[in-house]
Amino acid sequence: MQPETRQLFNTMRQDLARLNGIGDIAEKFTVTPRVQQTTEKKIQESSGFLKQINFYGRTEQMGNKVGIGVNGPIASTTDTTVKERETFNPLDLDERGYVCTQTNFDTHITYDLVDLWAGFPDFQVKFRQSTLIQQALDRILIGWNGTHRAKTSDRKANPLLQDVNVGYLEKIRQFAPQNHMGEVLSGSNKIKIGKTIKGNEGFRNIDAAVFDAVHSCLKSWYQTDTRLVAITGRDLMADKYFPIVNNTDENTEKLAGDIIMSQKRIGNLPALQVPFFPANAILVCPLYLLSLYYQIGSRRRVIIDNPRRDRIEHFESSNEAYVIEDYDGVVLIENIELYDDDGTPVHAPSAEVVAGG
């Protein structure tokens, strides 16, 4: 590390220590709640998708959900000459609640790269942004693809971070099977879509599949919610199967870099393409039912200068949970197989591996 870089790095360490009220960031420390809230806001604002969902800081590691959803209508009348008026709890606080578990975001930066960044006036910003943007992407990746939490995760075996935490789609599979459509013909484990497909095997088009899912699985008060959207993978939005051409087409709008919204619709719902969403699936929901909870006081950091490896090592962790506020307002359609007009299946990968857009 060059002398000028060393001076900038030491200044950054001192600033970070002062901001968190500690003496040395080379020792593991808990980020102050104010700094943690700022960090979470920066992560959320770095992603167009994360800005559309809820971020909630919770004091307890586990507890009841915030409860954004509703159990149904609340308007009523009462003849008070006969009986008392009775209140109704509109919030859906199911017994499952939430549990925030630790996720590590450990990274390192080589001396060569730090020397390169030292030439920029926003050295400290670049140093921090390098990890915050990736944390945002990783949270999206886990939200769509996480199936369980292993004691020690394996990125090589699970490149979609399936073993870091339980994401939104897996929670629907586990806790709301009645809102999960994974097949039409019993035992087939697939939903066929194409003009030649018979009704007992699938649907003639994607619109029909989404329309059926909405009216079969969602509670009536969600079926007509104007905030319902259909989140899809990139393959289902290809122009051969769905009227979207590219990011500059008049029928599309790119939102904050990682969401593509089409003005065309799927099942009469706005269609969103979001990074890392499984290519053969559709999630129908209002985005306000998706939340990320983080435990206040659980973000811990340590920054170590490791000359033995010629790099700066940054260890960071946070306790978090992926929460669906009300399962009555979501439906997952997956195992979709597309067929050409002649009945030939169209190959599609199992999941996105790079950010869309």
C-alpha positions in Angstrom: 0.0 0.0 0.0 1.4 3.4 -1.0 2.1 6.0 1.8 -0.6 8.3 0.5 -3.1 5.4 0.4 -2.1 4.4 4.0 -2.8 7.9 5.2 -6.3 8.0 3.5 -7.0 4.5 4.9 -6.0 5.5 8.4 -8.2 8.6 8.2 -11.1 6.5 7.1 -10.5 4.1 10.1 -10.4 7.1 12.5 -13.6 8.6 11.0 -15.4 5.2 11.2 -14.3 4.7 14.8 -15.4 8.2 15.8 -18.8 7.7 14.1 -19.4 4.5 16.1 -18.0 5.7 19.4 -15.1 3.2 19.6 -11.4 3.4 19.7 -10.3 1.0 17.0 -12.2 -0.6 14.1 -9.6 -3.4 14.0 -11.6 -4.9 16.9 -15.1 -6.2 16.2 -17.7 -3.6 17.1 -21.5 -3.2 17.0 -22.6 -0.5 14.6 -24.7 2.2 16.4 -28.4 2.1 15.7 -28.2 5.5 13.9 -25.4 4.3 11.6 -27.2 1.0 11.1 -30.3 2.7 10.0 -28.3 4.9 7.5 -26.6 1.8 6.2 -29.9 0.0 5.7 -31.3 3.0 3.9 -28.3 3.2 1.6 -28.7 -0.5 0.8 -32.4 -0.1 0.1 -32.0 3.0 -2.1 -29.3 1.3 -4.2 -31.9 -1.0 -5.7 -35.1 -0.2 -7.6 -36.7 -3.4 -6.3 -35.7 -3.0 -2.6 -37.1 0.5 -2.7 -40.5 -1.0 -3.5 -40.7 -3.3 -0.5 -40.6 -2.7 3.3 -37.4 -2.5 5.4 -38.2 -2.8 9.1 -35.8 -2.6 12.0 -36.8 -4.8 14.9 -35.4 -4.7 18.4 -36.1 -8.4 19.1 -34.4 -11.2 17.1 -37.8 -12.9 16.8 -41.4 -11.9 17.3 -44.7 -11.0 15.6 -44.8 -9.6 12.1 -45.6 -5.9 11.6 -48.8 -7.0 9.9 -49.4 -5.0 6.8 -52.1 -7.2 5.4 -55.7 -7.3 6.3 -58.1 -10.1 7.2 -61.0 -8.7 5.3 -63.5 -5.8 5.3 -64.0 -3.9 8.5 -67.2 -1.9 7.8 -70.3 -3.1 9.6 -73.6 -2.1 11.3 -74.9 -3.0 14.8 -78.3 -2.7 16.4 -77.1 -1.4 19.8 -80.5 -1.9 21.3 -79.9 -5.6 21.0 -76.1 -6.1 21.3 -72.9 -4.2 21.8 -70.7 -3.1 18.9 -67.7 -5.4 18.5 -64.3 -4.5 17.2 -62.5 -6.4 14.5 -58.7 -7.0 14.3 -57.9 -6.1 10.7 -54.2 -7.2 10.9 -53.1 -10.7 9.9 -50.6 -11.6 12.6 -50.1 -15.3 12.2 -48.4 -17.4 14.7 -45.3 -17.9 12.6 -43.9 -14.4 13.1 -40.3 -13.8 12.1 -36.8 -14.9 13.1 -33.8 -12.9 12.2 -30.7 -15.0 11.6 -27.1 -14.0 11.0 -25.9 -13.3 7.5 -22.2 -12.6 6.9 -21.1 -10.1 4.2 -17.3 -10.7 4.4 -15.1 -9.2 1.7 -11.6 -8.1 1.0 -9.9 -5.5 -1.2 -6.4 -5.8 -2.4 -3.7 -3.2 -1.8 -3.5 -2.6 -5.5 -7.2 -1.7 -5.8 -7.0 0.5 -2.7 -4.0 2.3 -4.2 -6.1 2.9 -7.4 -9.0 4.3 -5.5 -6.8 6.6 -3.5 -6.6 8.8 -6.5 -10.3 9.7 -6.2 -11.6 12.4 -3.9 -14.4 10.1 -2.8 -12.1 7.4 -1.5 -14.2 6.5 1.5 -17.4 6.4 -0.5 -16.0 4.0 -3.0 -14.6 1.8 -0.3 -18.1 1.5 1.4 -20.2 1.4 -1.8 -18.3 -1.6 -3.1 -19.9 -3.7 -0.4 -23.3 -2.0 0.1 -24.4 -2.5 -3.6 -23.5 -6.2 -3.4 -25.4 -6.6 -0.2 -28.5 -5.2 -1.9 -28.0 -7.7 -4.8 -27.4 -10.6 -2.4 -30.6 -9.8 -0.5 -32.6 -10.0 -3.7 -30.9 -13.2 -4.7 -31.7 -14.8 -1.3 -35.2 -13.5 -1.3 -36.0 -15.3 -4.5 -33.8 -18.4 -4.2 -33.1 -19.0 -0.5 -34.5 -22.4 0.6 -32.8 -23.0 4.0 -30.0 -21.7 6.3 -27.0 -24.0 6.6 -24.6 -23.6 9.5 -21.9 -23.0 6.9 -23.0 -22.0 3.5 -21.3 -23.1 0.2 -21.3 -20.6 -2.6 -19.9 -23.1 -5.1 -22.6 -25.7 -4.4 -25.3 -23.0 -4.1 -24.4 -20.1 -6.4 -27.9 -18.6 -5.9 -27.3 -18.4 -2.2 -30.0 -21.1 -1.6 -28.4 -22.0 1.8 -28.0 -18.6 3.4 -31.6 -17.9 4.5 -35.2 -18.8 3.7 -36.5 -16.5 1.1 -40.0 -15.4 0.0 -40.8 -18.1 -2.5 -39.7 -20.9 -0.2 -41.9 -19.5 2.6 -44.9 -19.7 0.3 -44.0 -23.3 -0.5 -43.6 -24.2 3.2 -46.2 -22.1 4.9 -48.9 -21.4 2.3 -49.1 -24.5 0.0 -52.7 -23.5 -0.9 -51.2 -20.4 -2.6 -48.6 -22.4 -4.5 -49.3 -23.6 -8.0 -46.5 -26.1 -9.1 -48.5 -28.4 -11.3 -51.8 -28.9 -13.1 -51.8 -32.6 -13.8 -51.2 -34.3 -10.5 -47.8 -35.8 -10.2 -46.4 -34.0 -13.2 -44.6 -31.3 -11.3 -45.0 -28.9 -14.2 -47.4 -26.3 -15.6 -47.5 -26.6 -19.4 -48.3 -23.4 -21.4 -49.0 -23.3 -25.1 -51.7 -23.2 -27.8 -51.8 -27.0 -28.1 -51.9 -27.7 -24.3 -55.0 -29.4 -23.0 -56.8 -28.1 -19.9 -55.9 -31.0 -17.7 -52.2 -30.3 -18.3 -51.9 -26.5 -18.2 -53.0 -23.4 -20.0 -53.1 -22.0 -23.5 -51.3 -18.9 -22.5 -49.7 -17.2 -19.5 -52.6 -14.8 -19.1 -54.9 -17.7 -18.4 -52.5 -19.2 -15.8 -52.2 -15.9 -13.9 -56.0 -15.2 -14.1 -56.7 -18.7 -12.7 -54.1 -18.3 -9.9 -55.5 -14.9 -8.8 -59.1 -16.1 -8.6 -58.3 -19.5 -7.1 -55.8 -18.6 -4.5 -56.1 -14.9 -3.4 -58.7 -13.7 -0.9 -61.4 -11.6 -2.5 -60.1 -8.3 -1.1 -56.7 -8.9 -2.7 -58.1 -10.0 -6.1 -59.1 -6.5 -7.0 -56.2 -4.7 -5.3 -54.9 -2.2 -7.9 -51.4 -2.7 -6.5 -51.2 -6.3 -7.5 -48.2 -7.1 -9.8 -46.9 -10.1 -11.6 -43.1 -10.6 -11.0 -41.5 -12.8 -13.7 -38.1 -14.0 -14.8 -36.5 -12.8 -17.9 -37.5 -15.8 -20.1 -41.2 -15.4 -19.6 -40.9 -11.8 -20.7 -39.1 -12.6 -24.0 -40.9 -11.0 -26.9 -41.8 -14.4 -28.4 -44.0 -15.2 -25.4 -44.7 -11.7 -24.0 -44.8 -8.3 -25.8 -41.6 -6.7 -24.5 -38.8 -5.8 -26.9 -36.0 -3.9 -25.1 -35.4 -1.3 -22.4 -36.1 1.6 -24.8 -39.3 0.2 -26.3 -42.4 2.4 -25.7 -44.0 -0.6 -23.9 -41.3 -0.8 -21.2 -39.9 1.3 -18.5 -36.7 0.6 -16.6 -36.9 1.5 -12.9 -33.7 2.4 -11.0 -31.5 -0.1 -12.9 -32.8 -3.4 -11.8 -36.6 -3.5 -12.5 -38.2 -3.6 -15.9 -41.9 -2.7 -15.9 -43.9 -3.4 -19.0 -47.0 -1.4 -19.8 -48.3 -4.6 -21.3 -49.9 -6.9 -18.8 -49.9 -10.6 -17.7 -53.3 -11.8 -16.6 -54.4 -8.1 -16.6 -51.7 -7.3 -14.1 -48.6 -5.1 -14.5 -45.6 -7.3 -15.2 -42.2 -6.7 -13.5 -38.9 -8.3 -14.4 -36.7 -8.4 -11.3 -33.1 -9.6 -11.0 -32.4 -13.2 -10.0 -36.1 -14.3 -10.1 -36.5 -17.9 -11.3 -37.0 -18.0 -15.0 -39.9 -20.5 -15.0 -42.0 -18.8 -12.3 -44.4 -15.9 -11.6 -45.1 -14.3 -8.2 -48.4 -12.4 -8.0 -48.6 -10.0 -5.0 -48.8 -6.4 -4.0 -45.2 -5.4 -3.2 -46.2 -3.9 0.2 -46.6 -7.5 1.5 -42.9 -8.2 1.0 -40.6 -7.1 3.8 -37.0 -7.4 5.0 -36.6 -7.3 8.8 -33.2 -6.6 10.3 -32.5 -6.7 14.0 -31.5 -3.4 15.5 -28.0 -3.6 17.1 -27.1 -6.8 15.2 -24.9 -5.2 12.5 -21.3 -5.9 13.5 -18.1 -5.0 11.6 -14.3 -5.2 11.8 -11.8 -4.0 9.3 -8.4 -5.6 9.3 -5.2 -4.6 7.5 -3.8 -8.0 6.6 -0.2 -7.6 5.2 0.2 -11.4 5.0 -2.3 -11.4 2.1 -1.7 -7.8 0.8 -5.3 -6.8 1.4 -7.8 -5.1 3.6 -10.3 -7.5 5.1 -13.8 -6.4 6.0 -15.9 -8.7 8.1 -19.6 -7.6 8.5 -22.7 -9.4 9.6 -26.4 -8.6 10.2 -29.4 -10.6 11.6 -32.2 -10.5 9.1 -35.4 -12.2 7.9 -37.4 -12.3 4.7 -41.1 -11.8 5.6 -44.4 -12.1 3.8 -46.8 -10.0 5.8 -49.9 -11.8 4.6 -50.0 -15.1 2.7 -53.6 -14.5 1.6 -52.3 -11.8 -0.8 -49.6 -13.8 -2.6 -49.6 -16.7 -5.1 -46.6 -18.4 -6.6 -46.8 -20.1 -10.0 -43.8 -22.2 -10.9 -42.5 -25.1 -12.9 -43.8 -23.4 -16.0 -42.9 -25.1 -19.3 -43.5 -23.2 -22.5 -44.5 -24.9 -25.7 -44.3 -23.8 -29.3 -47.3 -23.8 -31.6 -46.4 -27.2 -32.9 -46.2 -28.6 -29.3 -42.4 -28.6 -29.1 -41.2 -27.7 -25.6 -39.0 -24.6 -25.3 -36.0 -25.0 -23.1 -35.7 -22.5 -20.2 -33.0 -22.3 -17.5 -34.1 -22.9 -13.9 -33.2 -19.5 -12.5 -31.6 -16.2 -13.3 -27.9 -16.1 -12.6 -27.2 -12.5 -13.5 -29.2 -9.3 -12.8 -31.8 -8.5 -15.4 -31.7 -5.3 -17.4 
